[in-house]
Amino acid sequence: MVNYSKRFSFTIKDGEFWWGGVVAHGQRMPFTKSSEYSFDCNENATGNPYHGLFTSNLGRYLYVEGGSAFTVKDGIFTVFYNDIAEFSENHTNLKDAYLAAAKKYFSRDSVEIPKQLLTRPQFCTWAEMDIHVSQEKIEKYVDGIQKSGMPYGLLIIDDGWSCDYGDWRFHEEKFPNPKGMVDKLHAMGFAVELWLVPFVNVATPDYELLCRHNAFIRENTGAVAKKEWWNGKSALLDMTNPFAWEWLKGKLDFLMQTYGVDGFKFDAGGENYYAFDDVTYQQVSPAQHCDLWAKFANQYRYNELREVLGYCGQHYVLRLNDKRRSWSETDGIGALVPHTLLAGLCGYPFCCPDMIGGGQIADFRSANGAEYDFELVSRFCECSALMPSMQFSHAYWEKDGREKSLFLQYALLHTQMEEYLLSLVQESKETHAPIVRHLEYEFPHQGYAREMRAFMFGSEYLVTPVTKQGETSQTVRLPKGTDWTYIPTGKTYCGGETVCVDAPVGTLAYFKKNAR
């Protein structure tokens, strides 16, 4: 663990449950007095945010500004930090504690998040095309989306569109007329984002220019550090250096002004790519480097991030770290609900639960054209339908059978919720309330602290998607105080009942709260 100058400890109470910190570890929460856990944000390699807000069902919160680490052991919660920490226990429940902390510490964003990023399904080329993108493939892809009847709002052109990493120009052979392509996408109703990373390869035209201006992370010898990432080893932009910042901004602004690109998918940038002994223009921690990558992305109205520290209350679309095409509760479909729930309690309400069917490209590269598991794909789609955004990639809608009808069914369900979802977006802008919420958040002290499979979509819909292989029903104890209608059948149940409802493959189990 990194050396921090300050520490604060408190005792976890009997019957107390805590959430916060590490979005990608949502499945390991809530913490209780019997938990044992430790994490340092400066060593974060989860691919998702760390945030120093922790809230409890008993109405207590701990907020830590900037980089920090924490441990939970023997009933003691200890946080290590350098800047500011506040502990508050004058609240009645999880919701009250969270909203009080958010009101005090989260920022206000004057930028309106483009509604089509949330209310219309997103499409990304990654799982469908890998790095083998081209203008021809993309135009065929979007034509297929349109013909299928699928609603759409955003196309993300992922890795493979550029000349090289750090050479952020359209590859001329792959994209003979990028302006014409973007114009066509706009005419169809798509917004367009391009993928990028802060890495630069030696062969890029501006490599020597960036070297001369010390725009890369360097070693103690003064040599450019070659940082290892999932596509090899590359130089890494030093975003503490104004030249690096302005250089990258110039490249991206050129893409927007010349081709009409709307924004960018900012990949990587996490703490694990930096080290304390890196030589930089300004000496900062790995956590602060991650913070700067998010700050840079914040300039653009259309954006997507995976890795960020702070910047709660901003117009980011946070995508969960790449999920496996599996039933895993750690990094597959079983992690979607707990990770999205925790993203909300960490101040990132506009959360995308990764690509439907998974986003780990290794799973698709190893498929060798084999038919994917329909049950798993179906459950991914159902689970995403009533989340803040849903993102498709692999073109299942090109199939003639059940995949096409299922994807269309749940894409349409998502769009039918537009008015309600926009009301939740507005509420989040005003109060920082999550969009996807713990049952404990909406119905405190009813025994829902350990409920991690069901969630509330706003305050009106209780959603309990099937995320375990082979299950065809869902058992849930309905919150007291109101009746609930099971939408797939229209049957109404009394609050407080434990009910078992049918949820065969292709059916999302969800209830609507009835008016009192």
PASE-876841 format. One line per 4 residues: number of its first residue (from 1); for each residue x, y, z of C-alpha. Coordinates in Angstrom, 2 decimals. Each point is the difference from the previous one (the first is absolute). Layout:
BEGIN
NUM = X:Y:Z | ...
! end
This chain:
BEGIN
1 = 0.00:0.00:0.00 | 1.14:3.54:-0.81 | 1.12:2.18:2.90 | -2.70:2.52:0.86
5 = 0.43:2.81:2.50 | -3.35:-0.40:1.80 | -2.28:-2.73:1.22 | -3.45:-0.28:1.53
9 = -1.72:-3.00:1.57 | -3.45:-0.82:1.31 | -1.80:-3.07:1.28 | -2.64:-1.67:-2.15
13 = -3.17:-0.49:2.01 | -2.03:-3.16:0.42 | -2.46:-0.26:-2.88 | 1.84:2.64:-2.00
17 = 0.75:-0.37:-3.73 | 2.35:2.19:-2.04 | 0.32:0.68:-3.74 | 2.50:2.04:-2.02
21 = 3.52:0.29:-1.32 | 0.59:-2.51:-2.78 | -2.69:-0.27:-2.69 | 1.40:-3.24:-1.44
25 = -0.20:-1.65:3.43 | -3.70:0.60:0.45 | -0.58:-3.74:0.31 | 2.14:-0.01:3.18
29 = -2.19:2.51:1.77 | -1.52:0.99:2.31 | 2.76:-0.02:2.60 | -0.95:-1.01:3.53
33 = 1.88:-0.33:3.28 | 1.01:-3.52:-1.01 | 1.44:1.05:-3.39 | 3.70:0.01:-0.84
37 = 1.04:2.17:-2.93 | 2.65:2.50:-1.11 | 0.49:2.20:-3.05 | 2.31:2.81:-1.12
41 = -1.28:2.21:-2.80 | 3.55:0.78:-1.18 | 0.31:-3.69:-0.89 | -3.44:-0.28:-1.60
45 = 0.11:-2.52:-2.85 | -3.72:-0.79:-0.08 | -0.68:2.04:-3.14 | -2.72:1.99:1.77
49 = -0.20:2.93:2.43 | 1.00:0.30:3.58 | -1.84:2.62:2.00 | 0.51:0.95:3.62
53 = -3.65:0.13:1.02 | -1.24:-2.74:2.33 | -3.58:-0.11:1.28 | -1.79:-2.23:2.49
57 = -3.54:-1.23:0.52 | 0.06:1.57:3.47 | 0.34:3.48:-1.45 | 3.73:0.54:0.35
61 = 2.44:1.03:-2.70 | 3.72:0.43:-0.48 | 1.23:2.28:-2.76 | 3.67:0.20:-1.00
65 = 1.28:2.51:-2.53 | 2.62:-1.06:-2.54 | 2.07:-3.16:0.08 | -0.41:-2.34:2.94
69 = 0.11:-3.57:1.22 | -2.11:-1.87:2.51 | -0.18:-3.20:1.98 | -2.81:-1.85:1.74
73 = 1.16:-2.45:2.65 | -1.14:-1.18:3.43 | -2.98:2.31:-0.13 | 2.15:3.09:-0.59
77 = -0.24:2.12:-3.16 | 3.22:1.98:-0.59 | 0.67:2.49:-2.76 | 3.44:1.35:-0.97
81 = 0.14:3.33:-1.83 | 1.83:3.29:-0.55 | -2.65:2.63:-0.58 | -3.44:0.20:1.63
85 = -2.17:-2.53:1.80 | -3.37:0.52:1.65 | -1.96:-2.49:2.09 | -3.68:0.74:0.56
89 = -2.62:-2.01:1.89 | -2.97:2.35:0.32 | -2.21:-1.69:-2.59 | -2.72:-2.65:0.17
93 = 0.76:-2.43:-2.82 | 2.04:-0.74:-3.11 | -1.93:2.40:-2.23 | 0.20:2.92:2.41
97 = 3.72:-0.52:0.58 | 0.80:-0.29:-3.69 | -2.02:3.05:-1.03 | 1.48:2.11:2.79
101 = 3.56:-0.90:-1.02 | -0.78:0.50:-3.69 | -1.54:3.42:0.63 | 3.07:1.10:1.92
105 = 2.78:-1.48:-2.11 | -1.14:-0.79:-3.55 | 0.35:2.70:-2.63 | -2.69:1.54:-2.18
109 = 0.31:-0.46:-3.74 | -1.36:2.68:-2.31 | 0.38:-2.32:-3.01 | -3.13:-1.91:-0.96
113 = 0.72:-3.66:-0.66 | -1.23:-0.80:-3.53 | -3.23:-1.85:0.61 | 0.53:-2.43:-2.88
117 = 2.98:-1.49:1.89 | -2.50:-1.27:2.56 | -3.46:-0.20:-1.53 | 1.03:-1.77:-3.21
121 = 2.15:-3.13:-0.21 | 3.67:0.52:-0.77 | 1.92:-2.09:-2.52 | 3.74:-0.69:0.09
125 = 2.11:-1.68:-2.67 | 2.29:-1.81:2.46 | -1.48:-3.47:0.51 | -1.41:-0.04:-3.54
129 = 3.13:1.05:-1.92 | 2.92:-0.15:2.43 | 2.77:2.26:-1.38 | -1.05:-0.81:-3.58
133 = -2.28:2.99:-0.42 | -0.49:1.74:-3.33 | -2.36:2.46:-1.61 | -1.54:-2.79:-2.07
137 = -0.63:-2.22:3.04 | -1.41:2.85:2.07 | -2.42:1.12:-2.70 | -1.20:-3.58:-0.43
141 = -0.30:-0.33:3.78 | -2.16:3.10:0.47 | -2.14:-0.88:-3.03 | -0.73:-3.32:1.71
145 = -0.89:1.75:3.25 | -2.42:2.29:-1.81 | -1.62:-2.81:-2.00 | -0.50:-2.07:3.15
149 = -2.21:2.69:1.51 | 2.34:0.42:2.97 | -0.04:3.49:1.52 | 3.41:1.65:0.25
153 = 1.72:3.15:1.18 | 3.79:-0.41:-0.01 | 2.62:-1.86:-2.00 | 3.41:-0.47:1.60
157 = 2.75:-0.76:-2.50 | 2.42:-1.94:2.16 | 3.66:-0.96:-0.37 | 1.31:-0.38:-3.55
161 = -1.30:3.19:-1.61 | 3.24:2.00:0.35 | 3.38:-0.21:-1.71 | 1.72:-0.99:3.25
165 = -0.24:0.52:3.74 | 0.77:3.68:0.34 | -0.50:0.69:-3.70 | -3.61:1.04:0.30
169 = -0.87:0.24:-3.68 | -2.43:-2.20:-1.88 | 1.84:-2.87:-1.69 | -0.26:0.94:-3.69
173 = -0.31:-3.55:-1.36 | -2.66:-0.98:2.51 | -1.84:3.33:-0.20 | 0.26:1.52:-3.50
177 = -2.71:2.59:0.77 | -0.38:0.48:3.77 | -1.92:3.27:-0.39 | -2.50:-1.70:-2.28
181 = -0.36:-2.86:2.48 | -0.60:2.30:2.98 | -2.46:2.05:-2.05 | -1.91:-3.17:-0.84
185 = -0.07:-1.07:3.65 | -1.28:3.41:1.05 | -2.68:-0.09:-2.68 | -1.15:-3.36:1.35
189 = -0.21:1.45:3.52 | 3.22:-1.31:1.52 | 2.41:2.05:2.07 | 3.59:-1.17:-0.50
193 = 2.78:-0.57:2.52 | 3.55:-1.14:-0.72 | 2.08:-2.16:2.33 | 3.40:1.13:1.25
197 = 2.60:-0.62:2.71 | 2.80:2.16:1.48 | 2.66:-2.28:-1.52 | 2.26:0.96:-2.92
201 = 2.08:-2.39:-2.11 | 3.54:0.81:-1.09 | -0.90:-0.14:-3.71 | -2.55:2.83:0.21
205 = 0.87:3.25:-1.86 | -0.13:2.17:3.15 | 2.03:-2.29:2.23 | 3.22:2.05:-0.25
209 = -1.91:3.26:0.40 | -1.55:-1.30:3.22 | 3.40:-1.21:1.19 | 1.54:3.45:-0.52
213 = -2.69:1.57:2.14 | 0.30:-2.65:2.76 | -3.63:-0.90:-0.61 | 0.46:-3.66:1.03
217 = 0.40:-1.70:3.34 | 3.75:-0.53:0.48 | 2.32:-2.21:2.02 | 2.58:1.30:2.50
221 = 2.61:-0.16:-2.76 | -2.03:2.46:-2.06 | -0.92:-2.64:-2.57 | -3.61:-0.33:-1.08
225 = -1.67:-2.67:2.09 | -1.52:-2.82:-2.01 | -3.20:-0.93:1.80 | -1.54:-3.42:-0.44
229 = -3.69:-0.14:-0.86 | -2.28:-2.49:-1.71 | 1.36:0.87:-3.48 | 3.71:-0.19:0.81
233 = 2.38:2.68:1.28 | -0.32:3.68:-0.89 | 0.88:3.47:1.17 | -2.61:1.55:2.28
237 = -1.09:3.63:-0.19 | 0.88:2.09:3.03 | -3.22:1.93:0.49 | 1.65:2.21:2.64
241 = 1.89:1.57:-2.91 | -2.02:2.77:-1.73 | 1.59:-0.89:-3.33 | -1.31:-3.59:0.16
245 = -3.44:1.30:0.96 | -0.15:2.52:-2.86 | 1.49:-2.44:-2.51 | -2.69:-2.60:0.67
249 = -2.75:2.62:0.11 | 1.14:1.27:-3.39 | -0.20:-3.49:-1.50 | -3.49:-0.66:1.35
253 = -1.35:3.43:-0.84 | 1.26:-0.51:-3.56 | -2.00:-3.24:-0.25 | -3.12:1.79:1.21
257 = 0.42:3.05:-2.25 | 1.11:-1.86:-3.12 | -2.20:-3.09:0.05 | -2.83:0.93:2.36
261 = 0.88:-2.58:2.66 | -2.09:0.67:3.13 | 2.28:-1.28:2.75 | 2.26:-2.72:1.28
265 = 0.26:-3.23:1.95 | 2.91:0.62:2.38 | 1.47:-3.40:0.79 | 2.77:-0.87:2.50
269 = 1.46:2.84:2.09 | -0.21:-2.00:3.23 | 2.31:0.24:3.00 | 1.76:-3.29:-0.76
273 = 1.74:1.48:-3.06 | 1.89:2.53:2.14 | 2.56:-0.26:2.79 | 1.18:2.30:2.79
277 = 3.54:0.02:-1.39 | -1.13:1.12:-3.47 | 1.63:3.24:-1.08 | -2.62:2.49:-1.16
281 = -0.44:3.71:-0.69 | -1.72:0.31:3.36 | 0.61:-2.73:2.55 | -3.35:-1.53:0.89
285 = -1.32:-3.34:1.23 | -1.41:-2.74:-2.25 | -3.45:0.93:1.30 | 0.52:3.59:-1.10
289 = 1.06:-1.14:-3.48 | -3.30:-1.91:-0.25 | -1.79:3.13:1.17 | 1.62:2.03:-2.79
293 = -1.10:-2.46:-2.68 | -3.59:0.41:1.20 | 0.40:3.77:0.15 | 1.14:-0.01:-3.61
297 = -3.00:-2.14:-1.04 | -2.33:2.36:1.82 | 0.58:2.63:-2.73 | -2.12:-2.05:-2.38
301 = -3.78:-0.19:0.25 | -0.06:-3.45:-1.59 | 2.32:-2.26:1.95 | 0.42:-3.42:1.54
305 = 2.44:-0.94:2.77 | 0.88:-3.15:1.89 | 2.65:1.32:2.40 | -0.46:3.16:2.01
309 = 0.71:1.34:3.46 | -2.45:2.58:1.29 | -1.91:2.26:-2.40 | -3.31:-1.13:1.46
313 = -3.02:1.89:-1.23 | 1.51:0.44:-3.48 | -1.48:-0.98:-3.36 | 2.14:-3.11:-0.44
317 = -1.43:-3.23:-1.32 | 1.86:-2.51:2.14 | 0.36:-3.42:-1.59 | 0.56:-2.98:2.24
321 = 3.28:-1.80:-0.56 | -0.10:-2.56:-2.79 | -2.16:-2.95:0.96 | 0.67:-3.58:-0.98
325 = -2.49:-1.95:-2.09 | -0.74:-2.12:3.05 | -2.27:-0.44:3.02 | 2.77:1.07:2.38
329 = -1.00:2.14:2.99 | 3.46:1.59:-0.06 | 0.41:1.09:-3.62 | -2.95:-1.41:-1.95
333 = -3.72:0.58:-0.09 | -0.28:-0.63:3.74 | 2.02:3.17:0.65 | -2.23:2.37:-2.00
337 = -2.49:0.81:2.75 | 2.38:0.35:2.98 | 2.48:2.07:-2.01 | -2.69:2.32:-1.37
341 = -1.50:0.39:3.46 | 3.35:1.00:1.44 | 0.71:2.39:-2.87 | -3.13:1.86:1.04
345 = 1.07:0.18:3.63 | 3.43:1.27:-1.09 | -1.54:2.91:-1.88 | -0.08:-1.36:-3.57
349 = -3.72:-0.29:-0.86 | 0.36:-0.11:-3.80 | 1.37:-3.51:-0.05 | 0.27:-2.30:-3.02
353 = 0.09:-3.68:1.02 | 2.48:-0.88:-2.79 | -0.86:-1.61:-3.32 | -2.88:-2.45:-0.10
357 = 1.48:-3.48:-0.16 | 3.30:1.20:1.47 | 2.80:2.27:-1.12 | 3.12:-2.09:0.56
361 = 1.22:-0.40:-3.56 | 1.92:-3.18:0.84 | -3.33:-1.78:0.49 | -1.04:0.91:-3.54
365 = 3.36:-0.71:-1.58 | -0.11:-3.51:1.47 | -3.54:-0.71:-1.22 | 1.14:-0.99:-3.50
369 = -3.41:0.80:-1.42 | -1.84:-2.32:2.37 | -3.55:0.81:1.08 | -0.03:1.99:3.23
373 = -2.04:-1.12:2.98 | -3.47:1.41:-0.63 | -1.00:-0.25:3.64 | 3.00:2.06:1.11
377 = -0.43:2.62:-2.72 | -3.70:0.27:0.77 | 0.63:0.56:3.69 | 2.65:2.65:-0.77
381 = -2.54:1.85:-2.12 | -2.81:-0.29:2.55 | 2.28:1.17:2.82 | 1.08:3.10:-1.94
385 = -3.45:1.11:-1.15 | -0.92:1.97:3.13 | 3.40:1.41:0.77 | 1.13:3.58:-0.78
389 = 1.31:-1.00:-3.41 | 0.28:-3.15:-2.05 | 2.75:-0.73:-2.50 | -0.05:-2.54:-2.81
393 = 2.91:-1.19:-2.10 | -0.20:-3.49:-1.49 | -2.70:0.05:-2.71 | -2.36:-2.61:1.42
397 = -2.86:1.85:-1.70 | 1.33:-1.25:-3.34 | -1.21:-3.46:0.94 | -3.50:-0.97:-1.14
401 = -1.16:-1.69:3.16 | -0.44:0.71:3.67 | 3.12:2.19:0.38 | -1.40:2.66:-2.32
405 = -3.42:0.16:1.64 | 1.45:-0.03:3.50 | 2.45:2.82:-0.64 | -2.73:2.06:-1.63
409 = -2.41:-0.65:2.88 | 2.36:1.28:2.68 | 1.47:2.83:-2.06 | -3.57:1.24:-0.44
413 = -0.72:-0.44:3.72 | 2.98:2.19:0.78 | -1.16:2.73:-2.38 | -3.58:-0.20:1.30
417 = 1.39:1.08:3.37 | 1.39:3.24:-1.49 | -2.26:2.43:1.85 | 0.50:-1.77:3.32
421 = 3.75:-0.37:-0.52 | 0.36:3.70:-0.83 | -1.83:0.84:3.23 | 2.59:-2.09:1.86
425 = 2.82:1.79:-1.86 | -1.45:3.32:1.11 | -0.34:-1.23:3.59 | 3.61:-1.16:-0.11
429 = 1.16:3.40:-1.27 | -1.85:1.71:2.86 | 0.78:-2.35:2.90 | 2.63:-2.49:-1.34
433 = -2.43:-2.86:0.67 | 0.95:-3.29:-1.68 | -2.14:-1.22:-2.89 | 0.54:-3.67:0.86
437 = -0.54:-0.31:3.74 | 0.40:-2.52:2.77 | -3.25:-1.20:1.51 | 1.57:1.03:3.31
441 = 0.29:3.54:-1.41 | -3.70:0.27:-0.93 | -1.44:-2.19:2.78 | 2.26:0.46:3.02
445 = 0.02:-2.32:2.98 | -2.14:-2.67:-1.69 | 2.83:-2.53:-0.10 | 1.32:0.65:-3.51
449 = 3.61:0.83:0.85 | 1.33:-3.26:-1.46 | -2.24:0.03:-3.08 | 2.34:0.15:-2.99
453 = -1.98:-1.65:-2.82 | -3.02:2.32:-0.08 | 0.02:3.76:-0.42 | -2.30:2.99:-0.23
457 = -0.16:1.89:-3.29 | -0.72:3.36:1.54 | -2.69:-0.25:2.66 | -2.70:-1.66:-2.11
461 = 1.35:-3.25:-1.42 | 1.42:-2.99:1.86 | 2.14:-2.02:-2.40 | 1.30:-3.47:0.79
465 = 1.71:-1.33:-3.14 | 1.03:-3.63:-0.25 | 3.81:-0.13:0.00 | 0.53:-3.65:0.97
469 = 0.16:-2.74:-2.59 | -3.02:-2.27:-0.22 | -2.32:2.06:2.19 | -3.49:0.60:-1.39
473 = -1.64:1.71:2.96 | 0.80:2.70:2.53 | -0.85:0.15:3.69 | -0.18:3.42:1.57
477 = -1.40:1.54:3.18 | -1.93:3.04:-1.10 | 0.47:3.21:2.00 | -2.71:0.95:2.43
481 = -2.24:3.03:-0.28 | -1.45:-0.50:-3.48 | -1.25:-2.62:-2.43 | 2.12:-1.15:-2.93
485 = -1.01:-1.10:-3.50 | 2.10:-2.63:-1.73 | 0.26:1.47:-3.50 | 0.45:-3.23:-2.05
489 = -3.36:-1.38:1.23 | -1.84:3.04:1.36 | -0.61:-1.73:3.34 | 0.04:2.19:3.12
493 = 1.58:-1.01:3.32 | -0.07:1.54:3.44 | 3.07:1.71:1.39 | 1.74:-2.12:2.62
497 = -0.77:-3.25:-1.85 | 2.73:-2.36:-1.12 | -0.97:-1.07:-3.49 | 1.39:-2.35:-2.61
501 = -0.66:1.13:-3.56 | 0.64:-1.72:-3.30 | 2.90:1.46:-1.99 | 0.86:-2.35:-2.87
505 = 2.75:0.90:-2.43 | -1.14:3.11:-1.83 | -1.93:1.43:2.97 | 1.26:2.81:2.21
509 = -1.42:-0.31:3.51 | -1.09:3.45:1.13 | -2.75:1.62:2.03 | -1.58:3.44:0.00
513 = -0.87:1.68:3.26 | -3.70:0.78:0.15 | -1.32:3.40:1.01 | -0.88:0.11:3.66
! end
